[in-house]
Amino acid sequence: MVDGYDKYQFYMGQKREKDKGGDDGSIAKSEMERGDGGTDGHFKNWIKAVRAHDKTILNGPVETAHLASGLAHLGNIAYRLGRVLTFDPQSEKFINDPDADKLLTRNYRAPYVVPENV
């Protein structure tokens, strides 16, 4: 398990028992306390920025998170389809692969539908 940028924990064996981990207890590079450096800290930071209507207080730009998570999603799509895919970052679609394009979104149920143009 990776928690933020500075901590990790290994779980070993069939029982997934806690093993080696890393956390030196100091302040993370983001200057947040270690306990706030993981997912919880990022959520707190994001909510604080939304409430303040101030994106300058975010730990990182939203676009960076979009690109980082998007790369993982593209890898998962290629894995699920079992083939190499070519992605066009401008259109955010796969080149000549409608089956892969279908996996870029999901089928939403009304009224929780994401419009075609957001």
C-alpha positions in Angstrom: 0.0 0.0 0.0 1.3 3.5 -0.8 -0.1 6.3 1.3 0.8 9.7 -0.3 4.2 10.3 -1.6 6.3 9.5 1.5 4.8 6.4 3.2 4.4 2.7 2.2 3.4 -0.5 3.9 3.9 -4.1 2.8 1.4 -6.9 3.6 2.9 -10.4 3.2 1.6 -14.0 2.8 -1.8 -15.4 2.4 -3.0 -13.7 5.5 -1.7 -10.4 4.3 0.1 -9.7 7.6 1.6 -6.3 8.0 5.3 -6.4 7.3 7.9 -3.7 6.4 6.8 -0.1 6.0 8.4 3.2 5.5 7.6 6.5 7.4 10.3 8.5 9.0 7.9 10.7 10.9 9.1 14.0 9.5 7.2 16.5 7.6 6.5 15.5 4.0 7.9 17.5 1.1 4.4 18.9 0.6 4.9 20.5 4.1 1.8 18.6 5.4 2.1 16.5 8.4 2.7 12.8 7.4 -0.7 11.8 8.6 -2.2 14.4 6.2 0.1 13.5 3.3 -1.9 10.6 2.0 -5.3 10.3 0.4 -7.1 11.9 3.4 -4.8 14.9 3.3 -5.5 15.4 -0.4 -9.2 15.2 0.1 -9.0 17.7 3.0 -6.9 20.1 0.8 -9.3 19.8 -2.2 -12.4 20.4 0.0 -10.7 23.4 1.6 -9.8 24.9 -1.9 -13.4 24.3 -3.2 -14.9 26.0 -0.1 -12.5 28.9 -0.5 -13.0 29.1 -4.3 -9.2 29.3 -4.5 -7.3 26.8 -6.6 -4.0 28.4 -5.6 -4.1 26.5 -2.3 -4.3 23.1 -3.9 -1.3 20.8 -3.3 -1.2 20.2 -7.0 -3.0 21.3 -10.1 -6.2 19.4 -11.0 -4.9 18.8 -14.5 -2.0 16.9 -13.1 -4.3 14.5 -11.3 -6.4 14.1 -14.5 -3.3 13.2 -16.5 -1.9 10.8 -13.9 -5.1 9.0 -13.3 -5.9 9.0 -17.0 -2.7 7.1 -17.7 -3.6 4.4 -15.3 -7.1 4.1 -16.8 -5.7 3.8 -20.3 -3.4 1.0 -19.1 -6.4 -0.8 -17.6 -8.3 -0.5 -20.8 -5.4 -2.0 -22.8 -5.1 -4.8 -20.3 -8.8 -5.6 -20.4 -8.9 -5.7 -24.2 -5.6 -7.6 -24.3 -4.0 -5.5 -27.0 -1.8 -2.5 -27.7 -3.9 0.7 -28.2 -3.2 4.0 -29.8 -4.6 7.0 -28.0 -5.1 10.5 -29.3 -4.6 13.0 -26.4 -6.2 15.9 -28.4 -9.5 14.2 -28.9 -9.1 12.0 -25.8 -10.3 9.0 -27.8 -8.6 5.9 -29.2 -7.6 5.8 -32.9 -9.9 3.6 -34.9 -11.0 1.5 -31.9 -14.6 2.0 -30.9 -14.4 -1.0 -28.4 -11.7 0.8 -26.5 -13.6 4.1 -26.7 -16.6 2.5 -25.0 -14.4 1.8 -21.9 -13.5 5.5 -21.5 -16.9 6.0 -19.8 -19.7 4.0 -18.4 -23.4 3.6 -18.8 -25.0 6.0 -16.4 -28.6 5.7 -15.2 -30.9 8.6 -15.1 -30.9 11.1 -13.5 -27.2 10.6 -12.9 -26.1 11.2 -16.5 -23.0 13.0 -17.5 -23.8 15.3 -20.5 -22.0 14.6 -23.8 -20.5 18.2 -23.6 -19.5 19.3 -20.2 
